[in-house]
Amino acid sequence: MKMGNRIDKVLASIEGIERAQAPAGAFEKIQQKILVQKIEERKLNPMQWLAAASAIALIVVGNFIFITSYRNQEAELPQSKTYSELISNFNIYDDEN
Amino acid sequence: MEITDQQLLELLAKGNELAFKQLYDRYSSKVYNTLLSYTKNAEDAEELLQDVFLTIFNSAASYRSESKVSTWIYRVSINKSLDFIRKKNSQKRFGIFSSLYRKDSGEIQYESVDFVHPGVKLENQEEAKLLFKVIDGLSENQKTAFILTQIEDLPQQEVAEIMKITRKAVESLVQRSKANLKKILTNQYPDRGI
């Protein structure tokens, strides 16, 4: 066969080519990928995890400081104060006898 | 009255999965056929098909109706195909480069040998094998114009819209692609009666 003829035959080999059909089950695989994507979107990314952990740590530390300072305040308060008024027996007529 | 592509895309943007299925039924074979012409591998084409429709699903809300839906879908498919080929070629280059330094490296097979498009007529299969082998010798634009007009059988005007060039430019690209294919075939297979 002449060179030119063969080249023309090669170029014409796709004439009347039929369209290949998408493989069966491909749509289900796409749906699966969409589902995975939705699940991934719901998950927190590392920055979100960091923000949530920081907020929790802040609350815990805040509560700890509040409780510690409250206890210290309680300890510092005198158990009994010696007010002269309290020691008094309120008997204002003692000397009358 | 049949629902238009534009309406399907609007429904999809609102999260209607039935519209997505309808859009898939309308375009899956066109997309798959295009991808297959670029990748020349059924598995790669299927992987890219999933990728294309995932992009359509995710981008439906941001789609602007400046072009037809079919034009947009073809553009997504072509971009994915070209990205895939570029990535594959760079891996191939890296493979050759690294094998220079590894004495025990085996032969790395990247190309699917003798790809036969499933839609080619039986009597044309031998010639079509040769054609698909040399098609990679074309530039990206020539290859796209050749695939869309000769294999996908799209009108030149539609190809022009997909490629964002004039119809005249498409015509010229097709002519040059055919001339280059002839040149490559003559150079690569001189001893096979070509």
Interface residues (C-beta under 8 A of the other chain):
Chain A: M1 M3 R6 I7 K9 V10 L11 A12 S13 I14 E15 G16 I17 E18 R19 A20 Q21 A22 P23 A26 F27 K29 I30 K33 I34 Q37
Chain B: K21 Y24 S28 S29 K30 V31 Y32 N33 L36 A42 E46 L49 Q50 F53 L54 F57 N58 H117 P118 G119 V120 K121 N124 Q125 E127 A128 L130 L131 Q150 I151 D153 K178 L181 K182 L185 T186 R192 G193 I194
